Amino acid sequence: MAKEAGAEVKIFKVQELASQAVIDKNPAWKAHVEATKDIPVITPDDIVEADAIIFSTPTRFGNIAAQMKQFLDTTGGIWFHGKTVNKVVSAMTSAQNAHGGQEATILNLYTSMYHWGAIVVAPGYTDASLFAAGGNPYGTSVSVDQNNQMVGDKEAYQNAVKHQAKRVVTVAEWVKKGMQ
């Protein structure tokens, strides 16, 4: 979706922290790990290289997943050297129910981004697609069922993600041009 807005896109995942024995007990988790096995694990250097980053993390009791928190904790060195300043960032999330803490999750992630000195680009209420996808002004959030299948109108969520990605790419272009 960011590609459609003209961006070069790289997809990364954070390092899994759970043991294989725990993952094997949950068929959906196991399937996800298998489906993403070829996606590279992000490093702080990948953050340095990026002009913009869209984070996505599952909601865990209104907070980010432990795996994401652990990764963010490894960015202290690049933060200390000012390499996170003016990074354009945005966030998305999912949970197993409509009021599972999605807004709190995104806001908790943004707290780290404020410390980075990043420029947070939330979608706000800037497009009708956001209302059709549930109306979260902080970032697209979806609900999934027990089998990790999206609940609701998939096209509505895709449109909200497209709008959010386009907005992030546009702001990143503005920042990059302004810094030259």
C-alpha positions in Angstrom: 0.0 0.0 0.0 2.9 2.3 0.6 4.3 1.1 -2.7 1.2 2.5 -4.4 2.1 5.8 -2.8 5.6 5.6 -4.4 7.6 4.3 -1.5 10.3 1.6 -1.5 8.9 -0.9 1.0 10.7 -3.4 3.2 8.9 -5.7 5.6 10.5 -6.9 8.8 9.3 -8.7 11.9 10.6 -8.5 15.5 12.4 -11.4 17.1 10.1 -14.0 18.6 10.6 -14.4 22.3 8.3 -17.4 23.0 9.7 -20.9 23.1 8.9 -23.3 20.2 7.1 -25.5 22.7 4.7 -22.7 23.6 4.1 -21.7 20.0 3.4 -25.4 19.0 0.5 -25.5 21.5 -1.3 -22.7 19.6 -2.2 -23.7 16.0 -2.8 -20.1 14.9 0.5 -18.9 16.4 2.4 -21.8 14.9 0.8 -21.1 11.5 1.8 -17.5 11.7 5.4 -18.3 12.6 5.6 -20.7 9.7 4.1 -18.2 7.3 6.5 -15.5 8.3 9.7 -17.6 8.6 11.3 -15.9 5.5 10.7 -12.3 6.7 13.9 -10.8 8.1 14.1 -9.8 11.8 14.5 -6.0 12.1 17.5 -4.4 13.7 18.2 -0.9 14.9 20.2 -0.3 11.7 17.0 -0.9 9.7 15.4 2.0 11.6 18.4 4.2 10.9 18.1 3.5 7.1 14.3 4.1 6.9 12.7 7.5 6.2 9.4 6.3 7.5 8.2 3.3 9.5 4.7 1.9 10.0 4.7 -0.3 13.1 2.1 -3.0 13.6 1.7 -4.9 16.8 -0.9 -7.1 18.4 -2.7 -5.7 21.4 -1.8 -7.3 24.6 -4.0 -6.0 27.4 -4.0 -2.5 26.0 -0.3 -2.6 25.4 2.2 -3.6 22.7 3.4 -7.2 22.5 6.5 -8.1 24.5 8.4 -8.9 21.3 7.9 -5.3 20.1 8.8 -3.8 23.5 12.0 -5.9 23.5 12.9 -4.6 20.1 12.2 -1.0 21.0 14.5 -1.5 24.0 17.4 -2.3 21.6 17.1 1.1 19.9 18.6 3.0 22.8 22.0 3.3 21.0 20.6 4.8 17.8 18.3 7.1 19.9 21.3 8.2 22.0 23.1 9.2 18.8 20.1 11.1 17.4 19.4 8.6 14.6 15.7 8.3 15.5 15.1 12.1 15.3 12.5 13.1 12.6 11.8 9.5 11.6 8.2 9.6 10.3 6.2 6.9 12.1 2.7 5.5 12.4 1.1 2.4 13.9 -1.6 -0.2 13.5 -2.8 -3.0 15.7 -5.3 -5.8 16.1 -7.0 -7.6 19.0 -9.6 -10.3 19.5 -12.4 -8.0 20.3 -13.6 -4.5 19.2 -12.8 -2.9 22.6 -9.6 -4.9 23.4 -7.4 -1.9 24.0 -6.4 -1.1 20.4 -6.3 2.7 20.9 -4.3 2.3 24.1 -1.8 0.0 22.3 -1.1 2.5 19.6 -0.8 5.4 22.1 1.6 3.3 24.2 3.7 2.6 21.1 3.7 6.3 20.2 5.2 7.1 23.7 8.4 5.4 22.6 8.3 7.4 19.3 7.9 10.7 21.2 11.1 9.8 23.1 12.8 9.0 19.8 12.0 12.5 18.6 10.0 10.9 15.7 7.2 12.6 13.9 4.0 10.7 14.6 1.7 10.6 11.6 -1.7 9.4 12.8 -4.5 9.0 10.3 -6.8 11.2 12.3 -10.2 11.7 10.8 -8.7 12.7 7.4 -10.6 10.3 5.1 -14.0 8.5 5.1 -12.2 5.1 4.9 -11.3 5.5 8.6 -14.9 5.7 9.7 -15.8 2.6 7.7 -12.9 0.8 9.4 -14.1 1.6 12.9 -13.0 5.2 13.3 -9.7 4.8 15.2 -7.9 8.2 14.7 -4.6 6.9 16.1 -4.0 4.1 13.6 -5.9 1.4 11.8 -7.0 -1.3 14.2 -8.8 -4.5 13.4 -10.6 -7.2 15.4 -9.8 -10.9 14.7 -11.6 -14.0 15.8 -10.2 -17.0 17.6 -8.7 -18.2 14.3 -7.0 -14.9 13.6 -9.5 -14.1 10.9 -10.5 -10.5 10.4 -13.9 -9.6 11.7 -15.8 -7.0 9.6 -15.4 -5.5 6.2 -11.9 -6.5 4.9 -12.1 -3.9 2.1 -12.9 -1.1 4.6 -9.8 -2.0 6.6 -7.7 -2.2 3.5 -8.8 1.2 2.4 -8.0 2.6 5.8 -4.5 1.1 5.7 -4.0 2.5 2.2 -5.0 5.9 3.4 -2.7 5.7 6.4 0.2 4.4 4.3 -0.2 7.2 1.8 -0.4 9.8 4.5 2.9 8.5 6.1 4.7 8.4 2.7 3.5 12.0 1.9 4.7 13.4 5.2 8.0 11.5 4.9 8.5 13.1 1.5 7.8 16.6 3.0 10.2 16.0 5.8 12.9 14.6 3.5 12.6 17.6 1.1 12.7 20.0 4.0 15.8 18.5 5.4 17.8 18.8 2.2 
